[in-house]
């Protein structure tokens, strides 16, 4: 297999994409708004992806957090709130907020599983910081590390209850970014001691089977390379201090924070220790270049991928309508308290 996750160009699989994916056998795929119309259409598309190599356990992923980061949107799909909604409820009633976050993720997972999606790039465990860029902003689960971890754990449990694997992101922490990594490279200058706040939620949930890096430079650890392409950060911080041993994905390699061509970016990320390179935009030249530059997937990465998908792909359990109604009843407490 090729250690890459690729995007698709449209609502159906183009013939040239099908032929390319059959030949290069990527680790998985990612869906965006351009790939989504109706529940039936998305299910047909994901079934078509599974048919390429006949795999029931296939990494079919999406960014479905709720709020402004949602690829499946109303009216065809359910609305979900951003992470800040659960942070606000936690301020009043912590255990209630944890229950609401779990119900929300369970309902979201049911909808994803019914569409044939097996991996959701959610939750963000980035600890929010005052004065930082809003690229994370209300996506964050709070300003306090253990609150972020508690709500993050509930989200992972809710997704898992529906047979969907969550993904903790963006290691080793994106909450301090002063700029948007889609447009430029952030440099974080805080000390190692100060960065313990950022590491804490990831350390608490380090047994999660899938994690994602962030495209940020941390001068305390490696002033010359972003975390995604830093052997030091991946080895000493993500694998070492955090203790994460799951499948480590890059964030999207097409972001302008990174330099060089997309295939060069992928090659550097895999060489630094990432398991899988994520490229979202279905540009055939970039995907072909990545396949040419990347090595075959290592046995260690293959084992991590298998573990990550172990609980996915079954019939989702639970009543989505009931979960959403209960979630809304709990979130309404914030308005009542105000």
N, C-alpha and C positions, 0 to 999 in steps of 0.2 A: 504494500500500500504506500501511497504518497502521503507524507505527514502534513497534509494541508486540508483546510476547509474552504470550499469554494461557493461563491454565489451563483445565482441563476438569472438569466436575462429577462424572463417574462412569466406569464401565467401558466405556460406549458413548457415542457422541456424541448428546446430546439434540437433538430437532428444532429447538428455539429456538436452540441453540448453532450448529447447522449453518447456519441461515438468517442468523444474526448474523455468523458468520465469512465466509460467502459475500459478504455486503454490505460488510463493513469491510476484508476482506483483510489480516489482520495479518501481521507479519513472520514469526511462528512461534508455536509452542506449547510448553508445558512439562507434563511428566507428574509426578504424585505417587503416593504409595501408594494413594490412593483410585481411581486409574486403572489399577491393576495387579493382575491375578489370575494368569493363566497366560501362557506365551510366545505361544500361539496367539491369545489374547484381545488382548494388547498389539499384536501384528502386525495384527490386524483393525482395531483402533482407529487405528493410525498410517496404515494403508492408506486408511481412511475419511477421515482428515484430508487426505491427498494428493489424494483424489478431488474435494475441494471446488473446487479451482482447477486440477486436472489437472497438478500440479507433481511431477516426480520429485525435484527438488532442493528439499526443504522443510526448514526449521529445525524439527525435532522434538527437544526438549531434555529433559534430566533432571539431577538432582543424584545422581550415582552415584559416590561417592568410595571407599566401603568403610568398614568400621567402623560408627559410629553414623549416618553420613550415607549411607544406601542406600535407594533407593525400590524396587528390585527385590531381593527377599530370598529366602533359602532357605525352604521346600524346593523351590519352583518354579525358583529361580535360584541361581547359585553364590554362595558367601560370598567376600568380599574383605576384606583387612585395612585398617586405618586407616594413614595416612601414617607414623605413628610406628614401625611395623614396619620400614620401609625405612631410616628414620633410625637405628634400633638396629643394623641390619646394616651400614650405612655406617660406623659406629664401628669395626667389626672389619675389614671388607673393602669398600672403596668401590666398586671396579669390579663386584664381585658384587652389591652393593645396586642399582647402576644397572641391571644385567642383570635382576635380580628385579623391579624396578619396571616395566621395559619389558615383561617377560613378563606381569605382572599386568594392566597396562593393555591389552595386546594381547588377552588372554583376555576381559577386561571389554568391550572394544570389539566383539569377535565377538558376544558375547551381546546387546549393545545394537543392533548392526547387524541381527542376525537379527530383533530386535523392531521394526525400522523406525525406531530412534532415530538421529539424525545428529549431535547435539551433546551433549557431556557437560560439565557445569560442574565441571571437574577439569583440572588440579591447583590446589590452593591454594598460592600462592607467598608466603603470609604467614610472615614470619620469627618463630618462636616466642620469646617473652620470659618469663623467670622472673617470677612474681608476677602475670601477666596473667590475665584471665578465661578459663575453659576453653571459651568459645564456639568458639575455634579449637583450643587444646589439642592432643590427639593427632591431629587432622586435619593438623597442620603436618608438613612434611618435615624440620624441624630448626631449630636455634638459630643456624646459621651460614649466611649468605646464599648462598655459592657451592655449599654442599651442597644447599640448597633448589633452586637453579637447576639443578644437575646431575640431581637426581632428577626435578624438574619436566620437564626436557627429555626424559628417558627416558619419562615418562608420556605426553607429547604424541606422541612417536614411536610408542609402543605403540598408542595409540588410532588414530593415522593409518594404521597398518599394517592396521587392520580397517575403514578407511573411515569413521571417526568423528572429528569435529573436537573438540579439547579447548578449554578456556577458562581463561585465567589470571585468578586472583582473589585478593584483593579490592583492587584498586588504589586508592590508593597504598600500602596495607599495613594489615592488620587485626591484626597480632600483638601490638600494645601495648594493645588494648582492655581497659579495666578493668571493663566491663559488657557484657551481652548485647544486641546491637543489635536483637534481636527484641523487646526490652522497653524499652530506653531508649537515649538518644544518648550515645556515648562522646566524651570530649574528650581529645585527645592533645596534651600540652604540650611535648614534646621539641623541641629546636632543629632547624633545617634540617640542620646537620651530623650530628646524631645520627640523623636520619631517612634519611640515605644508606644505612644498613643495610637499611631497609625497601624502599627503591627498587631496590637492587642486583639481586635476582632478576628483577624485572620488566624491568629494563633489559637483562639478559642474554637474556631471551626476548621482547623487544619485537616481534619479527617474527611472533609467534603471531597468527593471523587474528582471534581473538575474545578479548576481555577483559571483566572485570566490575568495577564500582566498589564501594566500601564506604561504608556510612553512618556515617562518623566525621568529627568536626570536628578539624582540625589547626590549632592556633593559630598555628603558624609561617607558614602559607600563607593561611588564611582563617578568622578566628575567628568569623565570623558565619554560615557555611553549611557543611553537611556536604559531603564530597567529591562525592557523587552530584549535588548541586545547586549546586556551586561552579564558576562559569566560570573562576575563577582556578586552581583545582586541575586542572580538566580541560585547560585551555589550556596553563598554564605547567608543570605537573608531569607529568600523564599523557601529554599530547601532546608537551610540551616536554622536560623533564628525562629522563623515561623514554624518550621517542621512540616511543611506541606509536601506530601509524597504522591499526590494525585496527578491527573492529566493536566499539564500546564499549557494553555493556549496563549498565543499573542492576542492583543487587541488588534483591531483592523489595521493591516499594514499599509493601507492606502492613505492613512492620515498624514497631513502635511508636517506633523511634528518630526517625522523621520526623513532622512535624506537618502539619496540613491534611488535606483529603480525598485519597483515592487519585488522582482525576483531577488535582487541584491539584499533588500531588507529581510526577506524571508530566509535567505541563506545565513545571514548574520544572526538572526534570532534562533534558528535551529542549532547553529554552531555554539551559541552561548548557553544552550541548555533547555530552551523551550521544546516541548514535545511536538506541538502542531502549530503551523502558521495559518492565520486566519486572513483571508482576502475576500472582501464582500461584494465586489462590484461587477463580477462576471465579464471582465475584459479578457477576451481570449488570449491576446498577446501576453498579458501579465501571467495568466494561468499556465500557459505553455512554458514561459520562461521559468516559473517556479518549479515546474516538474523537471525541467532540464537541470536546474541547479541543486535541487534538494536530494538528499540521499533517500534510500528506501527507509521505511519506518523501522525503527529498532525494535527488538523483542521486548524491551522494557516498556517502550511506549505502547506497543500492541497490548501488553498485559494491562496497562493503565486504562487504555481505551475499553477493553473488555470489561474491566471492573466498573468503569463509569456507566456503561450501558446495561449493566446486569439487571437493574430493577425497572427497565423501561420497556415499552412496547405492548403491554397487556391492555385488557379492557379497563378503562378508568372506573374507579369505584367512587360513589358519593352522589349526592343530589345537588347539582350546580345551583339551581334556583333557590333551594333552601339555604345553601351556604352564603349566597349573595345577600339574601334577605337578612340573615343573622349578622353578617358583616356590617350591613348598612345600619342595623339597629344599634350595634356597638359603636360604630363611628359617630353616630348621631349624639352620643353622650358629650362629645366636645362642644357642640352647639348648645346643648342643654346647660352645660356647666358655665358657658360664657354668659 
